[in-house]
């Protein structure tokens, strides 16, 4: 059986983490596009209102929108609770960590502002800022983060 080879036993966790990361980006796109800018707009709207300047935020300012991050974290914790889904929990955690750094620290300069001038980070930052130029419920894309 192919899954019983030492290489596949070694590779399966990496494949699960990678697939989970990509699935989280797809899920984030769908949730952001159809729910956050739809029936959950009243919660998500807090994220579209500038707190300090256009892109800066008060360093430790929490938004109502941060509830969504806690919800995703709860799914990761739940996945860690059962060993067969541990690698899924790791994929969710990896996505959330990179999302936090790129979205909150680099793009919105929250918590610990970072200046990363890597080409792909600048492209993501600029695309996300274009999304924020429209503060209406309808909004404009991109709705994903890593594949603008």
N, C-alpha and C positions, 0 to 999 in steps of 0.2 A: 504494500500500500504506500502511496506517495507521501502521506502525512506521517509515516512512521520512520522516515529517513532522518538521520541526525540533523541534516541541513534544514529540513522542513520544521522539525521540532524547534530548532533555533530561530527560524524565520517567522513562524506563525505569530509570536507576540509583536514583532515589528510590523507585520502586515495588518494585524488587528489595530494597532495604534495608528498607523497611517490611514487606514480606512476610516477609523473613528474620527480622526482629525478632519478629513475631507467631508465626512458626513455632517460633522458639526458646522462646517462652513455652509453647506447646503441647507441645513436646518436653520442656521442663523439668517440666511438670505430669506427663506420662506417666512419665518417668524417676523423678521423685521419688515418685510414688504407688506405682508397681508394681515398680520395681527398688530404689531407695534404701530404701524401707520394706519390701522383700522380700529377695531374695537378696543384695543389697549392704548390708544393714543393719549388718553388722559394721564397715564403713567409715563409713557415714553416722552411726552412733550417736555418734561423737565430737562431732558437731555438736549433738546434743541434750543433752549433758552440760555443765552450767554450769561454767565454769572459775573465774570470780571473780564472786560474787553470782549472781543469777538471770539477768540479761541482759547484764551486763558480761563482757568477756573480758580476759585479759591483753592489752595493746595489740598485741604482735607475736606472739602465740601462734598457731602453725599447728596445724591439726587434720588428722587422717587424711582427713577429708571434703574437704579442700582439693585432694586429688588429682583430684576431678571438675572443678574449675575449670581445672586444668592440661590436662585432657583436652579441654575445650571450647576452650581457647586453642590447642591443637594443631590442631583443626579449622579455626579461624580462620586460623592461619598457613598451613595447607595450602591454603586457599581463596585466600589472597593470592599463592601461588606460581604460579598459572595465571591469566593476565589475564582470561579470560572469566568467572571466578568471583570476581573481585576484589570486586565489590559485595556478594556473599554474605558474604565475609570481613569486609567493613565492617559489615554487619548483625549478624553474630555478635559482633564487637568492640563495637559500640554497645550491644547487649543486655548483654554481660558487664560493660561499664563502668558502666552504669546499675544493673545488678543489684548490683555490688560496692558502689556508693555507698549504695543504699537498704538492701540486706540486711546488709552487713558494717559499714559506717560508721554508719548511722542505727539500724538495728534491734538489732544485736548489739554496737555500739560497739567494733568491732575496728579496728586499724591507725590510723585517725584519726577518733575519735568526732565525729559531727556531730549537731547538734540542729536538724533541719528540722521546722518545725511547719506545713507545707503540708498542707491537708486530705487530699489523696490519699496523701501519704507517711504521715501518722498512721494512716489507714485500713489501709494495707498493713502498717505496723509492728504495729498492734494485732491484725490477722488472723494475722500470722506468729507473734506471741507466743502467741496462742490455740492455734496448731498445736503450739507447744513445751510447752504445759501438760501434754500427754500425752507422756511420754518412752518409751512402749512401742513395740515394732516395728510394731504395728498402726497406731498413730497416728490422728490426726484431721485433717481438712482445715482450711484450704485447702492444697493441694499446689503450686499455682502461686504466683507472687509478685505480678505486676502486675494480675491480675484475681481478687482474692480472693472 
